[in-house]
Amino acid sequence: MQLNGKTALVTGGGRGIGQGIALALAEAGADVAVADLDTDIARETSARIEALGCHSTPFQVDVTDSGSVNKLIGDVVSTFGQLDIAVNNAGIISIKSVDALSAEDWDQVMAVNARGVFLCTQAELGVMRPRQFGRIINVASIAGKIGFPDLSHYSASKFAVIGFTNAVAKEVAAEGITVNALCPGIVGTGMWRGEDGLSGRWRQPGESEAESWERHQKTLLPQGVAQTPEDMGQLAVYLANAEHVTGQAIAVDGGFSL
């Protein structure tokens, strides 16, 4: 599954899952625009893509701001000449029980995770529809299929992404554009790892964060091992190629959500 001659955009591409997806697309031959709120980490990912022999340019974007998003899409097309694949990955998380959740906490997570996907998808369709071709991949989560305690606001935002993706896919299905959701499972990035992550918060008495992380892999995942950003990249490459897969929310989660 090669992507030679294609241009991809990955928001939140500077680290973690976004970086894994950006690198996988480049390894398949795509030129990649790396967009992030932090231009320094976007620049680091772009340098790694250039080392693979593909063209890459870092961009700054605030996905909650329509002006910033529209400027990004215009700049990508001006720089690369086209936009074929868009991975709307930028997202945030906070871990709070529903009684501790403020309206501001709710609004912030929904603004980035749901509004951001909407604004990016809308702008991307503006340049894809005239060409009658495009692949849009919205990064959701298994928390968009299964609720998690202390993540009611995060789960709500990711459930929203899945519903939005399915609806938009049907709107553009006859225009050569596919729209799918990629649902990462338990990945050892900021949501799970560290004292402030889920494995730190859900420790048992006397258990270290690392021991909690190992226990959650063994108890939650039929395969017994966590997924990686590279795993997410493999699915993104597939969806970037798949002509007749659209409106789906596909989990890469080691069997967790079967």
Residue pairs with C-beta under 8 A, 6 or more apart in sequence:
1 28
1 237
1 238
1 240
1 241
2 28
2 29
3 25
3 28
3 29
3 30
3 85
3 237
3 240
3 241
4 29
4 30
5 29
6 29
6 30
6 31
6 84
6 85
6 240
7 30
7 31
7 32
7 33
7 76
7 80
7 81
7 82
7 83
7 84
7 85
8 22
8 25
8 30
8 31
8 32
8 33
8 84
8 85
8 86
8 87
8 240
9 32
9 33
9 35
9 72
9 73
9 76
9 83
9 85
9 86
9 87
9 124
10 18
10 21
10 22
10 25
10 32
10 33
10 34
10 35
10 87
10 89
11 18
11 35
11 36
11 61
11 63
11 87
11 88
11 89
11 90
11 116
11 120
12 18
12 35
12 36
12 63
12 89
12 90
12 91
12 139
13 19
13 21
13 22
13 32
13 34
13 35
13 36
13 42
13 45
13 87
13 89
14 34
14 36
14 38
14 40
14 41
14 42
14 44
14 45
14 58
15 36
15 41
15 45
15 189
16 187
16 189
16 190
16 229
17 89
17 139
17 184
17 187
17 189
17 229
17 232
18 36
18 45
18 87
18 89
18 90
18 139
18 229
19 45
19 229
20 228
20 229
20 230
20 231
20 232
20 233
21 87
21 89
21 139
21 229
21 232
21 233
21 236
22 32
22 34
22 45
22 49
22 56
22 87
22 233
23 45
23 48
23 49
23 52
23 230
23 233
24 230
24 232
24 233
24 234
24 236
24 237
25 32
25 85
25 87
25 233
25 236
25 237
25 240
26 32
26 49
26 52
26 54
26 56
27 52
27 233
27 237
28 237
28 240
29 54
30 54
30 84
30 85
30 240
31 54
31 55
31 56
31 80
32 46
32 49
32 54
32 55
32 56
33 56
33 57
33 59
33 76
33 79
33 80
34 42
34 43
34 45
34 46
34 49
34 56
34 57
34 58
34 59
35 42
35 58
35 59
35 60
35 61
35 72
35 76
35 90
36 42
36 45
36 58
36 59
36 60
36 61
36 90
37 60
37 61
37 62
37 90
38 60
39 58
39 59
39 60
42 58
42 59
42 60
43 58
45 56
45 58
46 56
46 57
46 58
47 56
49 55
49 56
50 56
55 80
57 79
57 80
59 72
59 75
59 76
60 68
61 68
61 69
61 71
61 72
61 90
62 68
62 69
63 69
63 88
63 90
63 112
63 115
63 116
63 117
63 119
63 120
64 111
64 112
64 115
64 116
64 119
65 119
66 119
66 123
69 116
69 119
69 120
69 123
70 123
72 123
73 83
73 120
73 123
73 124
73 126
73 127
76 83
77 83
77 127
82 127
82 131
83 124
83 127
83 128
83 134
84 128
84 133
84 134
84 135
84 240
85 134
85 135
85 136
85 137
85 240
86 120
86 121
86 124
86 128
86 134
86 135
86 136
86 137
87 137
87 139
87 182
87 236
88 116
88 117
88 120
88 121
88 124
88 136
88 137
88 138
88 139
89 139
90 112
90 116
90 120
91 112
91 113
91 116
91 139
91 157
92 108
92 109
92 112
92 113
93 109
93 151
93 154
93 190
93 191
94 105
94 108
94 109
94 153
94 154
95 150
95 151
95 196
95 197
95 198
95 201
96 105
96 150
96 153
97 149
97 150
98 152
101 152
101 153
105 153
106 153
106 156
109 153
109 154
109 157
110 153
110 156
110 157
110 160
112 157
113 154
113 157
113 158
113 160
113 161
114 157
114 160
114 161
114 164
117 138
117 161
117 164
117 165
118 164
121 136
121 138
121 164
121 168
121 179
124 134
124 136
125 134
125 136
125 168
125 172
125 177
128 134
128 136
128 177
129 172
129 175
129 177
131 176
132 175
132 176
132 177
133 176
133 177
134 172
134 176
134 177
134 178
135 177
135 178
135 239
135 240
136 168
136 177
136 178
136 179
136 180
137 180
137 181
137 182
137 236
137 239
137 240
138 161
138 164
138 165
138 179
138 180
138 181
138 182
139 161
139 181
139 182
139 184
139 232
140 158
140 161
140 162
140 165
140 181
140 182
140 183
140 249
141 154
141 155
141 158
141 183
141 184
142 183
142 184
142 185
142 186
142 251
142 253
142 256
142 257
143 151
143 154
143 155
143 158
144 155
144 157
144 158
144 159
144 160
144 161
144 162
144 181
144 183
144 249
145 159
145 162
145 183
145 249
145 251
145 257
146 155
146 256
146 257
147 155
148 154
148 155
148 198
150 198
150 201
158 183
161 181
162 181
162 183
162 249
165 179
165 180
165 181
165 247
165 249
166 181
166 247
166 248
166 249
168 179
169 178
169 179
169 180
169 246
169 247
169 248
170 247
172 179
173 246
173 247
178 239
178 242
178 243
178 244
178 245
178 246
179 246
179 247
180 239
180 245
180 246
180 247
180 248
180 249
180 250
181 248
181 249
181 250
182 232
182 235
182 236
182 239
182 250
182 252
183 249
183 250
183 251
183 252
183 253
183 257
184 227
184 232
184 251
184 252
184 253
185 221
185 226
185 227
185 251
185 252
185 253
185 254
185 256
185 257
186 192
186 216
186 217
186 220
186 221
186 226
186 227
186 253
186 254
186 256
187 226
187 227
187 228
187 229
187 231
187 232
188 213
188 226
188 228
189 229
190 197
191 197
191 198
192 198
192 199
192 213
192 216
192 226
193 199
193 200
193 209
193 213
194 200
194 209
195 209
197 209
198 216
199 209
199 210
199 212
199 213
199 216
200 209
200 212
202 212
202 216
203 209
203 211
203 212
204 212
204 215
207 215
213 226
217 224
217 225
217 226
218 224
220 256
221 253
221 254
221 255
221 256
222 254
222 255
222 256
222 258
223 254
223 255
224 254
225 254
226 254
227 252
227 253
227 254
231 252
232 252
234 252
235 250
235 252
239 245
239 250
251 257
